[in-house]
Structures are given as structure tokens and as C-alpha cells.
Amino acid sequence: MSSLDDYRQDIHSLSTEIQSLADQRQTLLQTYKQLSNALQRSQTPEPSPEPTTFTSEKERRDHMLFKRQFAGIIVPPSARHLHFDESIASLFEPEMPAKKQKTAASVTPDFVEENAKTIAVNEQLHMENIYRMGGVTLFPLNEQITKIYFPEEKTDPKDEADPLEEMLLGVRIDLTSQTTKTFGKPHYVILRKAVSLGKANVEAKLEWEVFKHTLPQYISLKEHTAWLNVDLQKFGSAIRNELVQYQYKQDLFGPEGVLCQLRLDTGDKLFDRVETDLACMVVRIFLGAEGPGGPVELRLHCHTKSVSKCEVLNTREGDEDIQILKNVRVIKLLTGDFASNTDVMTRKFKQCVEILQA
């Protein structure tokens, strides 16, 4: 009997709760209707005030007809560009006629001509940069070369070559770095040839000569002048090939070179420091390990394309025979021609460190 009373109490409590929820639902429905009506009134434009008097009967009939036709119609607000995504919002901005007129007025014939000249110069610069990627480019420094070798390009028929004016020709050499993957500052060689008339108005045969240059002192320029009056392209390529070899050593041993950037697993530098001369002819590589006379040093004597001599100094104390064998292995590993890629040389130096520290 007690369980039946419990059921009745549960039913009564559930009924009470259902009635409470129904009352809340009714309240929410009324609130929703009020808010909906308020929103509708806010979107509906305020009606224009009714005229109190009409000038004629026709005006009064037209007004009543308009009210009956548009009764209950809600006029939506005008669309604004802020409602759209930013990528297309500018398409919905109102156009300014005054601004259009100003822009059209600014496009004068002089402006069009100047713009065409700018485009032509930019295209010429892009084409020149493409040629420079080949490494060696030639360019005239005065109009004397154009007047003599390309007379069809003269704009003025009276613009003749001056027999006493020198011809100046520039040779530009561009190099890339294997470490930075960028072009460095170009090197220039300025060539000069005088144009003069000999006896009986016969043109004297003069040859190109080096007038000025920005090459470093360690470049053997005199050895390449044999190509100067035979093939200018080969003259420039021979100089560039030698510069590439020195650039290779800079990429390997220089302050921003590969060896200075090598790291151990702990994050420390593989070599304590690397010292070189300007041409990287003598390279001193110091290891962090200390020997009896200071840090262990690898001293390399380099030619243009190879390591001619290698010395291992200040090695650790220990078994002398074992240390000699280590030094011999290091010397054999490093002596000889440079590898074509700095990564191969990097692996060789890592092997040397492992041998010396074993």
C-alpha cells in the first residue's frame, strides 16, 4: 500500500512540474510575439504624414488608392557593401564620377609616352638580368662601338664616328655563392681601343687593352690577356673560372662558409675557429680539443683547385705511433683536389675530426 502512495505522490509532483513548464512556455510565446512585432515595426518605414487637406478630389482619390495598393508591404533596408566578404566588398562601393573625371584627365599623351618608356626600360633590364645569369656579359660604355660596328642603329645620319675617340667596352662577371644561394657583387674589366687613322687614311690596327678593373690582386689577369684580341667571351670566361675557384674556397673556409657553420649534436661548433688570408691560400682550422701546445690545428696550404700540403699541429699527448697514424690518415684525406661540391668536403672534415678525437 505504501508503494501505491509513493506512485501517487510521484504522479502529482510530475503533473505540477509539467504545469509549471507549460506556463513558462506560454510566457515565452508571448515574449516572442512582442519581439517579432517590435522587429517588424523597426523594419517598416515610417509612413509619411497624412495630408490634412487636398487641393483637389483627384489628389484625395490617388492618395487612398496608393494606401490600398501598398498596405502591409515591408520595404527592406538597402544593401550595403559591409554585408559582403572583404574580397568582394570593394565591388559594391559607390563610384565617384568626379574621381573618374580626374583620372581620365590625368592620362595625357605625355603620361602615356612616359609610361611606355618606363615599360621599355624595365623590359630591357629584365632581359639584361637574364643574360647576366650566364656569368659573363659585355656592354658598351660609349657610343663609339655602336657607330663603328652597328651603323644601322644610328638615329641621326650625320652622327658619324669620331676617329680620335676611344672605344670603351665593359666586361661584367657575376658569381653565385653555394652557401647563400645568391649573386654577389659583380666584377668589372674595362677594355679600351683607340680608333685612329694611319698613313694614307688607312685605319691603324689597334688591339684591345685592359684600361681599368675591379678584380682582386690574386687573380692572374696577365695570363688571360692572350684571349683578349682573339675571343672576348673566352677572355671573360677564363677570368670567371678562376674567380669561381676562389669563391669556392670562400664558401668553404670564409667567415660565412660551411666549416664555420658546422655543429655537433650538442649544438656546439665543430671547429673553434677558421682563419684564412684573402685568397684562402693558407687556411688554419682550430679544433676545440687542447693539445700540449694549445688547440689542435689543421693547417692547409691551398692552390687554386687543390690542397697541396696539410699539417696537423698540437695533437694530444699519448701513444706517439698511434698519433702519427692518425695524422697520416688526416693528411691523406685532405690533400688533393677540391671536391666539386662543398658537401663532399664537409664530410671529409667531419671524418678528420672523428679520427683525431678517437
Sine and cosine of phi, psi and omega as CSV:
sin_phi,cos_phi,sin_psi,cos_psi,sin_omega,cos_omega
0.00,0.00,-0.61,0.79,0.00,-1.00
-0.89,0.45,-0.60,0.80,0.00,-1.00
-0.91,0.42,-0.57,0.82,0.04,-1.00
-0.90,0.43,-0.63,0.78,0.04,-1.00
-0.91,0.42,-0.61,0.80,0.03,-1.00
-0.89,0.45,-0.68,0.73,0.03,-1.00
-0.87,0.49,-0.68,0.74,0.00,-1.00
-0.89,0.46,-0.64,0.77,0.03,-1.00
-0.91,0.42,-0.64,0.77,0.03,-1.00
-0.90,0.44,-0.67,0.75,0.02,-1.00
-0.89,0.46,-0.66,0.75,-0.02,-1.00
-0.91,0.43,-0.68,0.73,-0.01,-1.00
-0.92,0.40,-0.62,0.78,0.03,-1.00
-0.91,0.41,-0.65,0.76,0.02,-1.00
-0.89,0.46,-0.67,0.75,0.02,-1.00
-0.89,0.46,-0.66,0.75,-0.01,-1.00
-0.92,0.39,-0.63,0.78,0.03,-1.00
-0.89,0.45,-0.67,0.75,0.01,-1.00
-0.89,0.45,-0.61,0.79,0.01,-1.00
-0.91,0.41,-0.67,0.75,0.03,-1.00
-0.92,0.40,-0.59,0.80,0.04,-1.00
-0.90,0.44,-0.64,0.77,0.04,-1.00
-0.90,0.43,-0.66,0.75,0.03,-1.00
-0.90,0.43,-0.61,0.79,0.02,-1.00
-0.90,0.44,-0.68,0.73,0.00,-1.00
-0.89,0.45,-0.62,0.78,0.02,-1.00
-0.91,0.42,-0.67,0.74,0.01,-1.00
-0.91,0.41,-0.61,0.79,0.03,-1.00
-0.89,0.45,-0.67,0.74,0.02,-1.00
-0.91,0.42,-0.65,0.76,0.03,-1.00
-0.89,0.45,-0.65,0.76,0.02,-1.00
-0.88,0.48,-0.68,0.73,0.01,-1.00
-0.89,0.46,-0.66,0.75,0.00,-1.00
-0.90,0.44,-0.69,0.72,0.01,-1.00
-0.92,0.40,-0.62,0.78,0.02,-1.00
-0.89,0.45,-0.68,0.73,0.03,-1.00
-0.90,0.43,-0.65,0.76,0.00,-1.00
-0.91,0.42,-0.64,0.77,0.04,-1.00
-0.91,0.41,-0.65,0.76,0.01,-1.00
-0.91,0.42,-0.63,0.77,0.01,-1.00
-0.92,0.38,-0.56,0.83,0.00,-1.00
-0.94,0.34,-0.50,0.87,0.01,-1.00
-1.00,0.07,-0.28,0.96,-0.01,-1.00
-1.00,0.10,0.82,-0.57,0.00,-1.00
-0.90,0.44,0.61,-0.80,0.01,-1.00
-0.90,0.43,0.76,-0.65,-0.01,-1.00
-0.91,0.41,0.59,-0.81,0.05,-1.00
-0.91,0.41,0.57,-0.82,-0.03,-1.00
-0.86,0.51,0.67,-0.75,0.00,-1.00
-0.92,0.39,0.78,-0.63,0.09,-1.00
-0.91,0.40,0.70,-0.72,-0.03,-1.00
-0.96,0.27,-0.53,0.85,-0.01,-1.00
-0.72,-0.69,0.45,-0.89,0.04,-1.00
-0.88,-0.47,0.60,-0.80,-0.03,-1.00
-0.96,0.27,-0.37,0.93,-0.01,-1.00
-0.45,-0.89,0.25,-0.97,0.04,-1.00
-0.91,0.40,-0.59,0.80,0.02,-1.00
-0.89,0.47,-0.65,0.76,0.01,-1.00
-0.89,0.45,-0.62,0.79,0.01,-1.00
-0.92,0.38,-0.65,0.76,0.00,-1.00
-0.92,0.40,-0.66,0.75,0.03,-1.00
-0.88,0.47,-0.62,0.78,0.00,-1.00
-0.92,0.40,-0.69,0.72,0.01,-1.00
-0.91,0.41,-0.64,0.77,0.04,-1.00
-0.89,0.46,-0.65,0.76,0.02,-1.00
-0.89,0.45,-0.65,0.76,0.00,-1.00
-0.90,0.43,-0.65,0.76,-0.01,-1.00
-0.94,0.35,-0.60,0.80,-0.06,-1.00
-0.95,0.32,-0.58,0.82,-0.09,-1.00
-0.93,-0.36,0.36,0.93,0.04,-1.00
-0.93,0.36,0.74,-0.67,0.07,-1.00
0.99,0.16,0.00,1.00,0.00,-1.00
-0.99,0.11,0.77,-0.63,0.01,-1.00
-0.99,-0.17,0.85,-0.52,0.02,-1.00
-1.00,0.03,0.89,-0.45,-0.03,-1.00
-0.95,0.32,0.40,-0.92,0.06,-1.00
-0.92,0.38,0.48,-0.88,-0.03,-1.00
-0.92,0.38,0.60,-0.80,-0.01,-1.00
-0.94,0.35,0.65,-0.76,0.04,-1.00
-0.86,-0.51,0.46,-0.89,-0.09,-1.00
-0.93,0.37,-0.27,0.96,0.04,-1.00
-0.93,0.37,-0.25,0.97,0.01,-1.00
-0.98,0.20,-0.14,0.99,-0.12,-0.99
-0.95,-0.31,0.21,-0.98,0.04,-1.00
-0.89,0.45,0.51,-0.86,-0.06,-1.00
-0.86,0.50,-0.53,0.85,-0.05,-1.00
-0.92,0.40,-0.39,0.92,0.00,-1.00
-0.86,-0.51,0.06,1.00,-0.05,-1.00
-0.89,0.46,-0.57,0.82,-0.04,-1.00
-0.91,0.42,-0.37,0.93,-0.01,-1.00
-0.94,0.34,-0.31,0.95,-0.07,-1.00
-0.96,-0.26,0.10,1.00,0.05,-1.00
-0.97,0.26,0.61,-0.79,0.00,-1.00
-0.91,0.42,0.64,-0.77,0.01,-1.00
-0.99,0.15,0.57,-0.82,-0.02,-1.00
-0.96,-0.26,0.96,-0.30,-0.01,-1.00
-0.85,0.53,-0.61,0.79,-0.03,-1.00
-0.89,0.46,-0.65,0.76,0.01,-1.00
-0.91,0.41,-0.63,0.78,0.03,-1.00
-0.88,0.48,-0.69,0.72,-0.01,-1.00
-0.89,0.45,-0.60,0.80,-0.01,-1.00
-0.93,0.37,-0.66,0.75,0.00,-1.00
-0.91,0.41,-0.68,0.73,0.00,-1.00
-0.91,0.42,-0.58,0.81,-0.01,-1.00
-0.94,0.35,-0.49,0.87,-0.02,-1.00
-0.96,0.26,-0.33,0.95,0.01,-1.00
-0.99,0.15,0.99,0.13,0.00,-1.00
-1.00,-0.09,0.26,-0.97,0.08,-1.00
-0.83,0.55,-0.60,0.80,0.02,-1.00
-0.90,0.43,-0.64,0.77,0.02,-1.00
-0.90,0.44,-0.69,0.72,0.01,-1.00
-0.89,0.45,-0.68,0.74,0.00,-1.00
-0.91,0.42,-0.67,0.74,0.01,-1.00
-0.91,0.41,-0.64,0.77,0.03,-1.00
-0.90,0.43,-0.64,0.77,0.03,-1.00
-0.90,0.44,-0.62,0.78,0.05,-1.00
-0.90,0.43,-0.65,0.76,0.01,-1.00
-0.89,0.45,-0.67,0.74,0.02,-1.00
-0.89,0.45,-0.66,0.75,0.00,-1.00
-0.90,0.43,-0.65,0.76,0.02,-1.00
-0.91,0.41,-0.67,0.74,0.01,-1.00
-0.90,0.44,-0.66,0.75,0.04,-1.00
-0.90,0.44,-0.63,0.78,0.02,-1.00
-0.91,0.40,-0.63,0.78,0.03,-1.00
-0.91,0.42,-0.66,0.75,0.03,-1.00
-0.89,0.46,-0.69,0.73,0.01,-1.00
-0.90,0.43,-0.64,0.77,0.03,-1.00
-0.90,0.44,-0.65,0.76,0.03,-1.00
-0.90,0.44,-0.58,0.82,0.05,-1.00
-0.90,0.44,-0.70,0.72,0.04,-1.00
-0.90,0.43,-0.59,0.81,-0.03,-1.00
-0.91,0.42,-0.39,0.92,0.04,-1.00
-0.91,0.42,-0.32,0.95,0.07,-1.00
-0.95,0.32,-0.31,0.95,0.07,-1.00
0.94,-0.34,-0.64,0.76,-0.05,-1.00
-0.76,-0.65,0.81,-0.59,0.05,-1.00
-0.72,-0.70,0.54,-0.84,0.04,-1.00
-0.92,-0.39,0.58,-0.81,0.00,-1.00
-0.48,-0.88,0.62,-0.78,0.02,-1.00
-0.97,0.22,0.56,-0.83,0.04,-1.00
-0.97,-0.23,-0.22,0.98,0.13,-0.99
-0.57,-0.82,0.10,-0.99,-0.11,-0.99
-0.99,0.11,0.00,1.00,-0.05,-1.00
-0.90,0.43,-0.63,0.78,0.01,-1.00
-0.90,0.43,-0.69,0.72,0.00,-1.00
-0.89,0.46,-0.65,0.76,-0.03,-1.00
-0.91,0.41,-0.56,0.83,-0.08,-1.00
-1.00,0.04,-0.75,0.66,-0.12,-0.99
-1.00,-0.03,-0.36,0.93,-0.01,-1.00
-0.76,-0.65,0.90,0.44,-0.05,-1.00
-0.91,0.42,-0.38,0.92,-0.02,-1.00
-0.94,0.35,-0.27,0.96,-0.01,-1.00
-1.00,-0.01,0.03,1.00,0.01,-1.00
-0.93,0.36,0.73,-0.69,0.02,-1.00
-1.00,0.08,-0.44,0.90,-0.01,-1.00
-0.89,-0.45,0.87,-0.48,-0.01,-1.00
-0.86,0.51,-0.45,0.89,-0.01,-1.00
-0.99,0.15,-0.11,0.99,-0.06,-1.00
-0.99,0.13,0.99,0.10,-0.04,-1.00
-1.00,-0.09,0.35,-0.94,0.01,-1.00
-0.94,0.34,0.67,-0.75,0.05,-1.00
-0.99,0.12,0.88,-0.48,-0.07,-1.00
-0.90,0.43,-0.29,0.96,-0.02,-1.00
-0.99,-0.16,-0.06,1.00,-0.03,-1.00
-1.00,0.05,0.65,-0.76,0.00,-1.00
-0.99,0.16,0.50,-0.87,0.14,-0.99
-1.00,-0.07,0.75,-0.67,0.03,-1.00
-0.87,-0.50,0.79,-0.62,-0.03,-1.00
-0.78,-0.63,0.73,-0.68,0.01,-1.00
-0.98,-0.21,0.66,-0.75,0.11,-0.99
-0.91,-0.41,0.88,-0.48,-0.03,-1.00
-0.94,-0.34,0.74,-0.67,-0.05,-1.00
-0.85,-0.53,0.85,-0.52,-0.01,-1.00
-0.94,-0.35,0.65,-0.76,0.01,-1.00
-0.80,-0.60,0.46,-0.89,0.09,-1.00
-0.90,-0.44,0.48,-0.88,0.01,-1.00
-0.98,-0.20,0.70,-0.71,0.03,-1.00
-0.96,0.28,-0.37,0.93,-0.02,-1.00
-1.00,0.07,-0.73,0.68,-0.03,-1.00
-1.00,-0.01,-0.24,0.97,-0.03,-1.00
0.84,0.54,0.58,0.82,0.00,-1.00
-0.73,-0.69,0.26,-0.97,0.10,-1.00
-0.99,0.12,0.69,-0.73,0.08,-1.00
-1.00,0.00,-0.13,-0.99,0.03,-1.00
-0.92,0.39,0.72,-0.69,-0.03,-1.00
-0.95,0.30,0.39,-0.92,0.12,-0.99
-0.98,-0.22,0.55,-0.83,-0.05,-1.00
-0.81,-0.59,0.62,-0.78,0.17,-0.99
-0.80,-0.60,0.86,-0.51,-0.01,-1.00
-0.99,-0.16,0.85,-0.53,0.00,-1.00
-0.97,-0.23,0.51,-0.86,-0.04,-1.00
-0.74,-0.68,0.66,-0.75,0.11,-0.99
-0.63,-0.78,0.83,-0.55,0.01,-1.00
-1.00,0.09,0.66,-0.75,0.04,-1.00
-0.95,-0.32,0.91,-0.41,-0.02,-1.00
-0.60,-0.80,0.30,-0.95,0.00,-1.00
-0.98,-0.22,0.74,-0.68,0.02,-1.00
-1.00,0.01,-0.42,-0.91,-0.01,-1.00
-0.92,0.39,0.56,-0.83,0.02,-1.00
0.85,0.53,0.57,0.82,0.05,-1.00
0.83,0.56,0.51,0.86,0.09,-1.00
-1.00,-0.07,0.77,-0.64,-0.05,-1.00
-0.91,0.41,0.80,-0.60,0.03,-1.00
-0.94,0.34,0.63,-0.78,-0.01,-1.00
-1.00,0.05,0.98,-0.17,0.02,-1.00
-0.96,-0.30,0.47,-0.88,-0.06,-1.00
-0.93,-0.36,0.35,-0.94,0.07,-1.00
-0.92,0.40,0.58,-0.81,0.10,-0.99
-0.66,-0.75,0.42,-0.91,0.00,-1.00
-0.97,0.25,0.87,-0.50,-0.02,-1.00
-1.00,-0.03,-0.82,0.58,0.04,-1.00
-0.55,-0.84,0.34,-0.94,0.04,-1.00
-0.36,-0.93,0.31,-0.95,0.05,-1.00
-0.90,-0.43,0.36,0.93,-0.02,-1.00
-0.96,0.27,0.53,-0.85,0.08,-1.00
-0.92,0.39,0.34,-0.94,-0.11,-0.99
-0.92,0.40,-0.45,0.89,-0.06,-1.00
-0.98,0.19,-0.02,1.00,0.09,-1.00
-1.00,0.09,0.81,-0.59,-0.03,-1.00
-0.99,0.14,0.99,0.17,-0.07,-1.00
-0.91,0.42,-0.60,0.80,-0.05,-1.00
-0.89,0.45,-0.51,0.86,-0.01,-1.00
-0.93,0.36,-0.36,0.93,-0.06,-1.00
-0.99,-0.15,-0.11,0.99,-0.04,-1.00
-0.95,0.33,-0.18,0.98,0.05,-1.00
-0.89,0.45,-0.46,0.89,0.01,-1.00
-1.00,0.07,-0.09,1.00,-0.21,-0.98
-0.86,0.51,-0.70,0.71,-0.03,-1.00
-0.96,-0.28,0.26,0.96,0.08,-1.00
-0.95,-0.30,-0.80,0.60,-0.03,-1.00
-0.46,-0.89,0.96,-0.28,-0.05,-1.00
-0.91,0.42,-0.54,0.84,0.02,-1.00
-0.91,0.41,-0.66,0.75,0.04,-1.00
-0.93,0.36,-0.56,0.83,0.07,-1.00
-0.86,0.51,-0.75,0.67,0.01,-1.00
-0.93,0.38,-0.62,0.78,-0.01,-1.00
-0.92,0.40,-0.61,0.79,0.01,-1.00
-0.90,0.44,-0.66,0.75,0.05,-1.00
-0.92,0.40,-0.67,0.74,-0.03,-1.00
-0.91,0.42,-0.63,0.78,0.02,-1.00
-0.86,0.51,-0.64,0.77,0.03,-1.00
-0.94,0.35,-0.64,0.77,0.05,-1.00
-0.90,0.44,-0.59,0.81,0.02,-1.00
-0.89,0.46,-0.63,0.78,0.02,-1.00
-0.90,0.44,-0.67,0.74,0.04,-1.00
-0.94,0.33,-0.57,0.82,0.06,-1.00
-0.90,0.43,-0.59,0.81,0.05,-1.00
-0.87,0.50,-0.71,0.71,0.00,-1.00
-0.93,0.38,-0.56,0.83,0.08,-1.00
-0.91,0.40,-0.64,0.77,0.04,-1.00
-0.91,0.42,-0.44,0.90,-0.04,-1.00
-1.00,-0.02,-0.72,0.69,-0.13,-0.99
-0.94,-0.33,-0.19,0.98,-0.11,-0.99
-0.92,0.39,0.11,-0.99,-0.01,-1.00
-0.85,0.53,-0.54,0.84,0.05,-1.00
-0.97,-0.23,0.29,0.96,-0.07,-1.00
-0.97,0.23,0.01,-1.00,-0.10,-1.00
-0.92,0.39,-0.69,0.73,-0.08,-1.00
-0.89,0.45,-0.58,0.82,0.00,-1.00
-0.95,0.31,-0.28,0.96,-0.05,-1.00
-0.98,-0.17,-0.10,0.99,-0.04,-1.00
-0.93,0.37,0.63,-0.77,-0.03,-1.00
-0.78,-0.63,0.51,-0.86,0.15,-0.99
-0.99,0.15,0.08,-1.00,0.04,-1.00
-0.89,0.45,-0.46,0.89,0.02,-1.00
-0.98,0.22,-0.17,0.99,-0.03,-1.00
0.99,-0.13,-0.17,0.99,0.02,-1.00
-0.97,0.23,0.36,-0.93,0.02,-1.00
-0.93,0.38,0.60,-0.80,0.04,-1.00
-0.93,0.37,-0.63,0.78,0.03,-1.00
-0.89,-0.45,0.62,-0.78,-0.03,-1.00
-0.91,0.42,-0.71,0.70,0.06,-1.00
-0.28,-0.96,0.32,-0.95,0.03,-1.00
-0.76,-0.65,0.81,-0.58,0.00,-1.00
-0.88,-0.48,0.70,-0.72,0.00,-1.00
-0.62,-0.78,0.30,-0.95,0.20,-0.98
-1.00,0.04,-0.02,-1.00,-0.11,-0.99
-0.89,0.46,-0.63,0.78,-0.04,-1.00
-1.00,-0.07,0.08,1.00,-0.03,-1.00
0.83,0.56,0.64,0.77,0.06,-1.00
-0.99,0.16,-0.59,0.81,0.08,-1.00
-0.85,-0.53,0.84,-0.54,-0.05,-1.00
-0.86,-0.51,0.80,-0.60,0.02,-1.00
-0.91,-0.41,0.88,-0.48,-0.04,-1.00
-0.91,-0.41,0.87,-0.50,-0.06,-1.00
-0.96,-0.28,0.78,-0.63,0.08,-1.00
-1.00,0.00,0.36,-0.93,0.01,-1.00
-0.94,0.35,-0.42,0.91,-0.03,-1.00
-0.93,0.37,0.65,-0.76,-0.01,-1.00
-1.00,-0.10,0.68,-0.73,0.10,-1.00
-0.96,-0.29,-0.14,-0.99,-0.01,-1.00
-0.91,0.42,-0.49,0.87,-0.02,-1.00
-0.94,-0.33,0.24,0.97,-0.03,-1.00
0.78,-0.63,-0.31,-0.95,-0.02,-1.00
-0.93,0.38,0.50,-0.86,0.05,-1.00
-0.91,0.42,0.73,-0.68,-0.09,-1.00
-0.81,-0.59,0.69,-0.72,0.19,-0.98
-0.96,-0.28,0.88,-0.48,-0.02,-1.00
-0.92,-0.38,0.87,-0.49,-0.05,-1.00
-0.93,-0.36,0.69,-0.72,0.11,-0.99
-0.94,-0.34,0.92,-0.40,-0.19,-0.98
-0.94,-0.35,0.58,-0.82,0.24,-0.97
-0.99,-0.16,-0.23,-0.97,-0.04,-1.00
-0.90,0.44,-0.64,0.77,-0.12,-0.99
-0.84,-0.53,0.12,0.99,-0.11,-0.99
-0.40,-0.92,0.20,-0.98,0.15,-0.99
-0.98,-0.21,0.93,-0.37,-0.06,-1.00
-0.99,0.12,-0.46,0.89,-0.05,-1.00
-0.50,-0.86,0.61,-0.79,0.01,-1.00
-0.72,-0.69,0.72,-0.70,0.03,-1.00
-0.81,-0.58,0.60,-0.80,0.08,-1.00
-0.90,-0.43,0.90,-0.43,-0.11,-0.99
-0.88,-0.47,0.47,-0.88,0.08,-1.00
0.85,0.53,0.72,0.69,0.05,-1.00
-0.95,0.30,0.27,-0.96,-0.04,-1.00
-0.92,0.40,0.44,-0.90,0.09,-1.00
-0.96,0.28,0.53,-0.85,0.00,-1.00
0.36,-0.93,-0.41,-0.91,0.01,-1.00
-0.89,0.46,0.88,-0.48,-0.09,-1.00
-0.91,0.41,-0.64,0.77,-0.01,-1.00
-0.91,0.42,-0.68,0.73,0.01,-1.00
-0.90,0.44,-0.66,0.76,-0.02,-1.00
-0.91,0.41,-0.60,0.80,0.04,-1.00
-0.90,0.44,-0.67,0.74,0.02,-1.00
-0.89,0.46,-0.63,0.78,0.04,-1.00
-0.89,0.45,-0.70,0.71,-0.02,-1.00
-0.89,0.45,-0.64,0.77,0.01,-1.00
-0.89,0.45,-0.66,0.75,0.02,-1.00
-0.89,0.45,-0.66,0.75,0.00,-1.00
-0.91,0.41,-0.69,0.73,-0.02,-1.00
-0.90,0.44,-0.68,0.73,0.02,-1.00
-0.90,0.43,-0.57,0.82,-0.04,-1.00
-0.94,0.33,-0.58,0.81,-0.11,-0.99
-0.99,-0.11,-0.41,0.91,-0.04,-1.00
-0.97,0.23,0.66,-0.75,0.04,-1.00
0.80,-0.60,-0.17,-0.98,-0.05,-1.00
-0.92,0.39,0.52,-0.85,0.10,-1.00
-0.93,0.37,0.56,-0.83,0.11,-0.99
-0.95,0.32,0.39,-0.92,-0.03,-1.00
-0.94,0.33,-0.27,0.96,-0.05,-1.00
-0.77,-0.64,0.64,-0.77,0.00,-1.00
-0.91,0.42,-0.42,0.91,0.01,-1.00
-0.90,0.43,-0.60,0.80,0.03,-1.00
-0.91,0.42,-0.69,0.73,0.03,-1.00
-0.91,0.41,-0.56,0.83,0.03,-1.00
-0.88,0.47,-0.68,0.73,0.02,-1.00
-0.90,0.44,-0.59,0.80,0.03,-1.00
-0.90,0.44,-0.68,0.73,-0.01,-1.00
-0.93,0.37,-0.58,0.82,0.07,-1.00
-0.90,0.43,-0.65,0.76,0.05,-1.00
-0.89,0.45,-0.63,0.78,0.02,-1.00
-0.88,0.47,-0.67,0.74,0.03,-1.00
-0.89,0.45,-0.68,0.73,0.03,-1.00
-0.89,0.47,-0.62,0.79,0.00,-1.00
-0.92,0.40,-0.72,0.69,-0.06,-1.00
-0.94,0.33,-0.50,0.86,-0.02,-1.00
-1.00,0.00,-0.09,1.00,-0.02,-1.00
-0.94,0.34,0.00,0.00,0.00,0.00
